[in-house]
Amino acid sequence: MQQELRHLQAALWKPHYNEKQYQGSWTTLQLRSINGSLENNIAIQATSLQHNMAYLDTSLLNESPYFQSVLNFFQCEKMSVRLMKLNAGAVIKDHMDLDMNFEAGETRFHIPVQTNEAVNFFIEDELIPMKEGECWYLNLSLNHRVNNWGTTDRIHLVIDCKVNDWVKNLLHENALIKKETHTKSEATQYSNAEKILIVKQLRLMGTAVASELADKIENGSN
């Protein structure tokens, strides 16, 4: 995936359409989109599609055989499929993606293609320790937020699927696997050197929100 990602990096990354939901740079690259358009990065539920809309592969997916093989593992109807890049220093604010969960009939899988140890993904204040190459089903109708305090961009392959028997069996088979839990708070899990680097990145962003976060981190480290 990382080899094909390098090939795709020159393609047109589009800013996430919900600009109020993040601070910094959060962009997407469409592998499946509404009517196969590279310009349309909006991901809506299947029940909201109009009669003239359908999720189709984009030209970028047609040029990416390994990403195709990854998607072929998921034996269910795929809707939106995107590469989602959260730049170093960027923050996705606390939010919910309503009805994006197994119980509502649609699942979202995250596969980290490129990440770093300073990326924190929280669901209901629980840190989810996603590593490169892993695949996670996440109930994103719960409150969740992400920050990338690292020096490299975080890129996930994000796959929206309709729930069918295959998905039900997949999640049932893995239901007994216990994930590692993390009890450290967001404010105490960094060394002083890491905090200095984070504060520097936040100051460079030059926004009120970033400055407020930098102040909080500095005050907490004294």
N, C-alpha and C positions, 0 to 999 in steps of 0.2 A: 504493500500500500504506500509506503513512504517513497519508493521509486516512482510510482505513478503520480504521487502527489507533487514531486519535484517537476514532473512534466506539466502538471496542471497549474503550477503556481503562476505562470505567465497569463493565465486566463483572467476573465473579468470577475473579480470579487465584488459583490454588491453589499453595501451597508444594510444591516438588518433593518427591516421596515419599521419596527417599533422603537423609534429613536429615544423615547422617554424611558426605556427599560434598561439602558446601559450607559456607562461612562467610559470613554476611550473608544477604541476601534473594535467592532464586532461585525464580521462580514461573512457572507455565504457564497458558495459556489454550487450551482444546481446540477445534480446528476439525474434526478427525476423531478419534473415540475409540471405545473398545469399546462397542458398542451405541448409539453416538451420545450418550453421557451427558456432560454438562458437569462432573459431579462426579468422573468417573473419569479421572485424568490419568496412569494407569499405561500405559506403552508396552511391550508384550511382542511377541515375534516371532510370526509367523504360525503357525509349527509348534507353539507353546505354547498357542494358542487352544483352548478347550474347544468342544464341539459347539453350545453355546448362546451362543457369542460370535461377534461379527463387527464389523469396523471400519466405522462409518457416519458420515456427515456430522452435525455438531451443528447446533443452531439458529443459532449464531453464524456458521457458514460459510454457511448459507442466507441470512443477512442481509448477506453480504459479496461482492458480484459481482466485484470486482477480484481478491480472493484466489481466488475460484473460477476466474477466467481464468488466473491463475498456475498453479494446480494442473492445469488442462486441458492445459497445455504438456507435462506429464509423462504420456506415453502408456503407462502401466503401472499396475498395481494399487497404489493407495495404501493404506497402513495408518494408523499414527498420524500426525496432522498437528497441530502445536502452535505457538503463539507462546510463545517462552521468553525471559523477562525476567531479566537479571542486573543487579541494582541497582548504582548507583555505590558503590564501596568493597567490593563482594562478590567472593568467590573461589570457584571450583569447583576442588576438590582433584584431584590426580593420580589417574586411574582409567582403567579399560578397560571398554568395552561389548562383551562377548564376542559373537563371531559377527556383529557389525554391520559387515559389509563385503561388497564385491562378490563375493568368492570364496565366501562362505557363502550367497549367493543373496538378500541384502537390502542395500539401500543407504540411506544417510541423507544428504540434501542440506540444506545450510544456506544460507539467504538472509538476509543482514543487512538488516533493515528500518530499524533505528535503531542507530547505534553512534557511537564517538568514537575519537580517535587514541590514547587511553590504555587501550584494550581490547587485551589480549594473549591470543591463543589459541595454545597450544603443542601440537604432536604430536611425541612423541619428542624434546623439547627444540628443535624447529624452529618458529620463529614463522611463523604462517600469516596473511598480511596481508589479511584479508577486509574489503571495503568495501561500503557501502550499495548495494543493488541487484544485487550479484554473486551468483552461485550456485556453491557449492562442494560437490563430493563429497569426503567425508573418511572415511578408514579408521579408524573409532573403536574398533576392536578393539586398536589400539595405545594406549600410554599417552598421555593428553592432559590438559591442565589449562587453566583460563582465569582471568584476573583483570581486573577493571574498576577501574582506578585513576582513571577520569575522574569528571566531576561530573554526568554524565547516565547514564540507564539504557541498557543494551544490550539490544535486542530482536531475536531471530532468528525467522524462519519456518523450522521444522524439519520436513522431509518424509521419512517412511520409506516406501520403495518395495520391491516385489518385483522382482528382476532378470528382465527379459525381453529379447527381441531389440532392442527400442527402446532400452533402457538400455545394452545391450552396444554398439550402434552409436553412441550418444551419447558414451560414455566412450572408445570407440576413436577417434572422429573428433577428440577433443580431447586424445588421449594425447600428441601431440607439442608441445603448448603448454607452455612452460617458465615456471614461476612465479618471481617475484622471490624471491631468498633473502636472509635477514637473518642477519648474523654477530654482531651486538652481543649481549652478554649481557643478561639481564633486569635486572641490577643497574646497568648503565652507560648505559642508553639514555635517561635522564631528565635534565633540567636540575636545578639545585639548587632552583629555584622549584617545579618539578613535584614533586620529592621532599618538599619541605615540605608541599605540599598533600596528597600521598598519606599522609604520616605523620599529619597532622591528621585525615584521614578514618578511618584505622585506629584512632587513639586514641579517637575518638568511638564506635567499635563496642564498646569496653569488654570485649573478650574476651581470653583468654590467647593464643590464636593470633594475633589481630590485633596485640596488644602486642608479641609476639615478632617479627612481620614489621616492625613500626614500628622496633623496636630495631635490626634488621639493616640497614634502609635508612638510619637515622641514622648508624650506625657506618660504613657504606660511603661516606657522603657527606663524612666528616670528612677 
